[in-house]
Amino acid sequence: MAEVKSVGDWMAERGMTLQVLVEASGLDPRVVEAIACGRYTPSPQQRQRLAAVLGVSVEQVAWGHQAEVTQLYGHGPQFGRSP
């Protein structure tokens, strides 16, 4: 079974800087930083580019948010329809 790690973990294991990942992938620096920090879930094309630069398969990278979403909008279920 393949080992699954975050983009940041794969970068650390390979001694790769964010700048190298940005230049090799050709993606926007802000997007790559957000992906590496776990604040952004990349598209399938972005996943393929980053995985190729890291030298792993797309399935070996844990994509998605790592930070807990804390900002909720609205007034809650007491206003309007509730389930």
N, C-alpha and C positions, 0 to 999 in steps of 0.2 A: 504494500500500500504506500502511495506517495505521501511524503511529508507536506502538510499544509501550513503555511506561514503567511503573515501579513507582508505587504510590500516593504514596509520599514524593516521587518526582520530579515527579509531576503537581502535588502540593501546592506544591512549591517554585516550579515554573514559573508557577503562578497566584498566588503570594504568600499562600497560604491557611494558616492556623494549624490545629493539631489541634483546638482548641476550636471553631472555625467548622465544621470537618468533622463533629465530634460533634453539634453542635446542628442542623445542616442535615440530617444523615442520620437522626437519631433513634436511633442505635445506642448501646450501652453504651460509655462512654469507654475502659474497659480493652480492649475488643475492638477499637475503632478504633485505639488506640495500638499494639496488637500487630500489626494488619494493616499499619499504616503502617511499622512497624519490620521487617516481614517475618518475624514470629514466629508468624503464624497464617494459615491458609488459610480465607478466608471462604466461607460458603454462597452458593448462587446468588442468594438474596434480598438478602443483604448486599452482594454484588457489584453488583447492580443499583442499590441505594440509593447506594452510594459513587460509582459511575461517573456517576450522574445528577447528584450534587452537584459532581463534578469537571468535568462538561460534556463527557464523552467516552463512547464506547461501551464495553461490557464487554470487548470484544475488544482494546481499546487499552491495557488495564491488565495488567501482568505480575503475576498472582496467585500466591501460594504462598510457601513459606519461602525466605528468602535466607540464613539462617544455617545453617551446617553442623551436623548433628546429631552430637553428640560423646558423648552418654551412651548406652551400650549395656548392656543388662541380660542376665544369664545368665553362664554359665561358658565359653561357646564350644563349637565342634563336637567337642572331645575328650570332652565329657560327653554321653551320650545318643546319639540318632541323628544321623548326619551324612550329607550328600548324597553 
